[in-house]
């Protein structure tokens, strides 16, 4: 086994499995996708650590790969089926989309918090980061019965949350406490203070 293959196995065994991720499709996908190839060369040694990894390169907008365990737990909660069409918002370098692509019918990536209205509706929308606002534009891109999963930092502490669309209404279920970098365009507007 190469150094990265060993690190990938240790990431799954030491971070993902102990986080109650039991969906074998997610485990297999995280073992199959070489996370280091989605990271700039000077940060590849950090690819499998339990941290939110900044993968931005000079001058570009901030791009982040969220912690492997947080990603895996959110994907498990989304219950992605092999027939689902999935949108990843804040797709960074494409790692999350590559993992989901191992077991979903179709995956699209959107860098913008506007999502991908031209290709909506989606069965599942995954936020590759946190939102400080209610992402209503994205809610409108869910199919009936669709799910949106991400870290909601709309209150404290931030929580990974599953949103479901049923008859035009949206229900929220907090999954677990989690922190992640806020996605561009999903920041809370500053309040006016006297």
C-alpha positions in Angstrom: 0.0 0.0 0.0 1.2 3.5 -0.8 1.5 6.1 1.9 -1.7 7.8 0.6 -3.6 4.5 0.4 -2.7 3.8 4.0 -3.7 7.3 5.1 -7.0 6.8 3.3 -7.7 3.6 5.1 -6.7 5.2 8.4 -9.1 8.1 7.7 -12.0 5.7 7.2 -11.1 3.5 10.2 -10.2 6.3 12.6 -12.6 9.1 11.6 -15.5 7.9 9.5 -16.4 4.5 11.1 -16.2 5.7 14.7 -18.7 8.5 13.8 -21.4 5.9 13.3 -21.2 5.9 9.6 -22.4 2.4 8.6 -23.5 3.0 5.0 -21.0 0.7 3.2 -21.5 2.7 -0.1 -20.1 5.8 1.6 -17.3 3.9 3.2 -16.4 2.3 -0.1 -16.6 5.6 -1.9 -14.3 7.3 0.6 -11.8 4.4 0.3 -12.0 4.6 -3.5 -11.6 8.4 -4.1 -8.0 9.6 -3.7 -8.6 12.8 -1.6 -5.0 13.9 -2.1 -5.6 14.5 -5.8 -8.2 17.2 -4.8 -5.6 19.1 -2.7 -2.8 21.4 -3.9 0.5 19.6 -4.0 2.0 21.6 -1.1 -0.9 20.5 1.1 -1.2 16.8 0.1 0.3 15.6 3.4 -2.7 17.1 5.1 -5.3 15.5 2.9 -6.5 12.8 5.3 -6.3 14.8 8.6 -9.4 15.4 10.7 -9.8 19.1 9.7 -11.4 21.5 7.3 -8.7 21.8 4.7 -8.3 25.1 2.8 -7.5 24.1 -0.8 -7.6 27.6 -2.3 -4.7 28.6 -4.5 -3.2 32.0 -4.9 -5.8 34.8 -5.2 -8.9 32.5 -5.7 -11.9 32.5 -3.6 -11.6 30.4 -0.4 -12.2 26.7 -1.2 -12.5 24.1 1.6 -12.8 20.4 1.9 -14.8 19.8 5.1 -13.8 17.2 7.7 -14.2 13.7 6.4 -16.4 12.5 9.3 -18.7 15.5 9.0 -19.1 14.9 5.2 -19.7 11.1 5.7 -22.3 11.6 8.4 -24.2 14.2 6.3 -24.2 12.0 3.3 -25.5 9.1 5.4 -28.3 11.3 6.7 -29.2 12.4 3.1 -29.9 8.7 2.2 -28.8 9.2 -1.4 -30.2 6.5 -3.7 -28.5 5.2 -6.9 -31.3 6.9 -8.9 -30.8 10.4 -7.3 -29.7 13.5 -9.0 -27.5 15.4 -6.6 -26.2 19.0 -6.4 -23.1 19.9 -4.4 -23.0 23.6 -3.5 -19.6 25.0 -2.7 -18.0 22.1 -4.5 -14.4 23.4 -4.0 -12.1 21.1 -6.0 -14.7 18.4 -6.5 -13.9 15.9 -3.8 -17.4 15.7 -2.4 -18.9 15.4 -5.9 -16.4 12.6 -6.7 -17.4 10.7 -3.5 -21.1 11.1 -4.2 -20.6 10.1 -7.9 -19.5 6.6 -6.7 -23.2 5.8 -5.7 -25.6 8.4 -7.2 -27.0 8.6 -10.7 -25.8 12.1 -11.4 -23.9 14.8 -9.5 -23.5 18.4 -10.4 -21.3 21.0 -8.7 -22.0 24.6 -8.1 -19.5 27.1 -6.8 -22.2 29.7 -6.2 -24.7 29.8 -3.3 -27.4 30.3 -6.1 -27.1 26.6 -6.8 -28.0 25.4 -10.3 -31.6 26.5 -11.1 -31.2 25.6 -14.8 -30.8 21.9 -14.0 -33.2 21.8 -11.0 -35.0 20.1 -9.4 -32.6 17.9 -7.5 -33.3 14.9 -5.3 -30.5 15.9 -2.9 -28.5 19.1 -2.3 -25.3 18.9 -0.3 -23.7 22.0 1.2 -20.0 21.5 1.3 -19.7 23.9 4.2 -21.9 26.0 6.5 -24.7 28.6 5.9 -25.5 31.4 8.3 -28.7 32.1 6.4 -31.7 30.0 5.4 -30.8 29.0 1.9 -34.3 29.6 0.4 -33.0 29.8 -3.2 -31.7 26.2 -2.8 -35.0 25.0 -1.2 -36.7 26.0 -4.4 -34.4 23.7 -6.3 -35.5 20.5 -4.4 -37.8 18.0 -6.0 -40.8 16.8 -4.0 -39.4 14.5 -1.3 -36.0 16.0 -1.9 -33.4 16.5 0.9 -30.9 19.2 1.6 -28.1 18.6 4.1 -25.4 21.0 5.4 -24.1 22.7 8.5 -26.5 25.4 9.6 -24.8 28.2 11.6 -28.0 30.2 11.9 -27.9 29.7 15.6 -25.4 28.5 18.2 -24.0 25.9 18.3 -23.9 25.2 14.5 -25.5 21.9 13.6 -25.5 19.6 10.6 -29.2 19.7 9.5 -31.4 17.7 7.2 -34.1 19.7 5.4 -36.9 17.8 3.6 -39.3 19.0 1.0 -42.9 17.8 1.4 -45.9 19.3 -0.4 -44.1 22.6 -0.8 -43.2 22.8 2.9 -39.7 22.4 4.4 -39.0 20.5 7.6 -35.7 20.7 9.4 -34.1 18.0 11.6 -30.9 18.8 13.5 -28.5 15.9 13.1 -25.4 16.6 15.2 -23.3 19.6 16.3 -20.7 20.5 13.7 -18.6 23.3 12.6 -17.6 24.1 9.0 -16.4 27.2 7.1 -19.2 29.4 5.9 -19.7 29.1 2.1 -19.3 32.3 0.1 -22.7 34.0 -0.4 -24.1 32.3 2.7 -22.8 34.7 5.3 -25.2 36.5 7.6 -25.6 40.1 6.7 -24.1 42.4 9.4 -26.7 43.9 11.6 -26.9 47.6 12.3 -25.8 48.3 15.8 -26.1 51.6 17.7 
